[in-house]
Amino acid sequence: MSRLDWLLLLMTIIWGTNYSLIKTAFREIDPQAFNALRLVQASCVLMATSLLVRRFHPAENAEGRAAPELASIFHTPAPVTRADWIRLAWLGIIGHCFYQLLFVGGLAKTSVANSSLILALSPVVISLMSVVVSRERTGPLHWAGTLLSVFGIYIVVGRGAHVSADSLRGDLMLFGGVLCWAIYTIGARPLMARHSPVGITALSMLIGTLVYVPIAAPALARVHWSGVSPLTWLKVVYSSLFAICVAYTIWYAAVREIGSARTAVYSNLLPIVAMLTAYVWLREPLGFTKIAGASAVLAGVALTRMAQGSRLMAQADSSPEPA
């Protein structure tokens, strides 16, 4: 277990608990209004963080030496070119505006079981697109681990899933969100080679938020703000700071280090986090079936991790010895 593995586990805990929180927040705030609030707050925090780090911890010191690895996550000295701005624009619209519209809208219209299964397709979609678009290498172990994780998620929540006229619209919206997330993840990787994850996320999110807020304006106008409880406001803050700012930073730091396909597999741990949360807080029984499904998910993630380790060892063996 490397430091990156632990950070990715932290990311899954944040996202896994976030689903339940925002579901309950929808009782007091319209889903799109809730999303607009957290996107505005997250954009401000990420932009402020990027600017402050750039001001007080430059990517290069006076001697021209590169800053520590942690600082490169927040800021790099590479200029943002015209081509970068074009890519940032369509990434912001697809990855933050369209994705958030489809994700939150779909989550409000379908069941937790349906949404868990649909979101479990993200690693499969990202892996396929990574192979086709970016020529990212994914071996048999990676595919075996990915499919095993999806099967485990079906064991955990699949029996509660169903397709009906009421949920079909939400299901389709969530699948559209999966496609948007895959395009955003793969499309942002070339920028990550030159820029920091926080900087790219901040700029693309700012662009997406500027497009999103006017669309959500009618929903914001319908909210009875006096009836919003302090607990719901706390959920907005948590979802902004942790589910977006912290989790997105970890996600793209991992994409830069291990690739989009291998990072995406960790998202299959989300139903396990949700299952454990329900066990601890709601006293929902686990049972043998859920434990078996969770074991399959964990084994799948472990297989993809082994595939990554084997690939790195093969690269090391094939590299020439230093003179």
Buried (B, 14 or more C-beta within 10 A) or exposed (E): EEEBBEBBBBBBBBBBBBBBBBBEBBEBBBBBBBBBBBBBBBBBBBBEBBBEBBEEBEBEEEEEEEBEEEBBBBBBBBEBEEEBEEBBBBBBBBBBBBBBBBBBBBBBBBBBBBBBBBBBBBBBBBBBBBBEBBEBEBEEBBBBBBBBBBBBBBBBBBEEBEEEEEBEEBBBBBBBBBBBBBBBBBBBBEBBEBBBBBBBBBBBBBBBBBBBBEEBEEBBEEBEEEEBEEEBBEBBEBBBBBBBBBBBBBBBBBBBBBBBBBBBBBBBBBBBBBBBBBEEEEEEEEEEEBEEBBBBBBBBBBBBBBBBEEBEEEEEEEEEEEE
